[in-house]
Amino acid sequence: MNKAGVLIVDDENSLRSAIKMGLDKKYRVFEASNGSLALEKVLKEEIDVVLLDIRLPDTTGIKLLEKIRSLNKDASIIMLTADNTVRTAVKTMKLGAYDYLTKPFDMEDLNFAISKALEKKLLDGSSTAMSPQSFRESRKLLGSSKQMLCLLELIEQVAKSDSTVLITGQTGTGKELVARAIHQSSKRAKMPFVPVNCAGIPENLLESELFGHERGAFTGALERHIGKFELASGGTLFLDEVSSLPMMMQGKLLRSIQERSIERVGGEKQIKVDLRLIAATNSDLKKAVEDGSFREDLYYRLNVIPVSVPPLKEREGDIEELCLHFIKKFNRVFKKNIKGLSPKALQLLKSHDWPGNIRELENLMERLVVLGKGPLIEERALPFEISKDTTSMSLGQMENLSFKEAMSRFESELIEKAIRQSGGKKTLAAQKLGIHRNTLSKLEQKLKKK
């Protein structure tokens, strides 16, 4: 697998060396002590993430940020700064920086920021504004089924306004991709898209993460921290898993939406924010309102424009396109040359219920490409939980059989399939079937006598 390229732009030799030492095993690391050398590296090397100091000997980080963006619009830029003012943070984010870290920082925080930037690069690519049609063509939202075409049309309509959107759908259906599509098709496309996983932030840190805090607001608050609301100002704030917000935070979120302003923890000043809010959940918020775990007034504030993302089991017509897309993607990553799927394997994939939706399908395609040896992914390569979804015996073929004969035929096919998929290894086949190796042997012998 090709390692991502990380460019460190800082005039402190000791800091560059320390960062390089911490990143060398995971990434291809390049260094530049000033702006001119940085631009040379950007032109010569394949750079995925730039760690950019705000102050350089021959230019400013903000000026260099704009130049790097013009040369490589797909590079994610993380600003390194000792200046933790609101103005600096917001300005760099609006100019296209993905994130910023205040010196001194921990390598753990830097590694996390880089991994999130690379994840964003994979999902989002460039932050350049694009039309809904361009977004379709960019293949981030895949599928030509009736359900997907309806969703794409709705995204086009929703993107024209600044109204709050509530995206609902099962886990793994691509709710964040839909939120990004709305943002990228809107007039705010050139401004920040700031995602927040509400379920992934400890309850005691939520308020600070969303609204920021002042220096000294609580034990350990050594510097002012800019919250996600301020960073998203001018752009879009995406609150994922909004149903997980505790009741106290629901009230504060409602107030911030109503007043279009926030107050940092430990602060006294109301700060105006201009942003579009998109929320998402895989839970039934109406039921949560009835249960008393979600505020009814907040629900109606969020559910101005509802957008429902269909589960993959309702998009059978998109399975082949999605599979080929992921095969192509993982061919590039793992240097493989898998051409596609056999007809039987494709049919089995179309018949599966996909409880994990697109995320489950993507993970499966990665595994199949990594382990694949032939030009096509065959039926025998599929995991048992998918191949057991159908058998070669149809209901029509069973009509003239007695119950005992039909069960015997089904049992025989199930055993044959398990052995075939296990490469003839009967111990492994027995494990897949959830029976003992001796039980499998007895069943084989019994079926041979019939």
C-alpha positions, 0 to 999 in steps of 0.5 A: 500500500502506498503511504500518504505523503506528509509535508512539515513546513516549519523553521524550527529544526528541532520541531521538524525532526521530532515530528518526522521521528513520530511520523516516519513509520506511517507516512512518507515525510518531507520537510521544508524550513520556509515557504519557497522550499515548501512550494518546491516540495508541493510541485515535486512530490505527491503531498496529501497533508501539509503541516504548516506553521503560521509564521515563516521566515520568508512569508506568512502561513496564511499567504502560503496556505493560499499558494499551496491550495492553488497548486494542490487543491486536494491537499489537507492543510493543518495549521501549526500555531502558537497564536490561538486567537479566534481571528487566526483560527477562523481565517485559516479555516475559511481559506481552506485549512482542515484543522489547526493545532496550538503549539506545544501539541502532543504527537497523539493529537497530531496523529489523530488530526492527520488521520482525520484529514486523510479520511476527509480527503478520501470522502470529500476530496476538494472543497471547491464548490461544485454543481449537483451534476458535478457532484453526481459525476464525482462518484461520491454518491453512487447509484442509479436506482430509483431511490438514489435518483430521488435522493439526488433530486432532493439534495439539489432542492435542499442545497438551494436554501439555508434551512436546517436539515435532518438526515435519517437512515440506518448505520452505514447508509452514507448520511455524512456523504449526503450532508457533504453533498448538500454543502458542496452543492450550496452557496456555502461550498467554499466555506468550511464543512465541520463534522461532529460525532456527538456520540464520540465526545465525552459528555463533560467535553461536549459543551467546550467542543461545540461552543469553545472555552475561555482560558481558565474556564475550568481546570486544564483550560490553559488556552482559549479553545475555539469551538466547532460552531465558530469554526463552521461560521460561514459554512456548514456544521454537521452534527452526526448522531444528534440523538445521543446529546444529553438533555442539558446540551439539547437545551443549549443547542436549541438556544444557539439555533434560535439565537444564532449565537453561542457563548464560550464556556467561561465567557460572558460575550454572545458570539454571532455565528452564520452557519447552516446546520445539518443533523443526522441520526440512525434513531427514531427521534419521534419515538425519543420525543415520546419517551422523553429522551429528546426535546420536542422543541429541538426536534421540530427545530432540526426537522425543518427539511427531512431527508431519508437515506434508503438502506442498501437492501432497498437499492438492489439495482445499485449493488453491482455499481457499488461493488465495481467502484470498491473493487476499483478503489481497493485494486489501486490501494493493494496493487491488485487486478480484480476485474469484477464478480462472477454472475453467481457471486453478484446474485448472492450479493444482491440477495443479501439483506446488508444490515451494515449497509454500504459500510458492510459492503465496502469492508467485504469488497476490501477483504475480497480484493485482498484475498482474491487470486483470480480475475473474478470474485467467485461465489466460493470466496463469499462469506457463509452468512452471504452465500447461505442467503440462497441455494441453487434449489428454487421454490418451484423445484421443491413443489413436487418434493415431499417435505422430507425430500426437500429438507434432505436436498437443502441439507445436502446443498448447504453442506456441499456449499460450506465444504466448497467455500472452505476449500475442502477443509471439513473442519473449517466447513463444520465451524461455519455450519456451527456443528462438530467435525464428526457430526458433519462426517455423519451427515455426509455419510447419511446423505450419500446413502439416500 
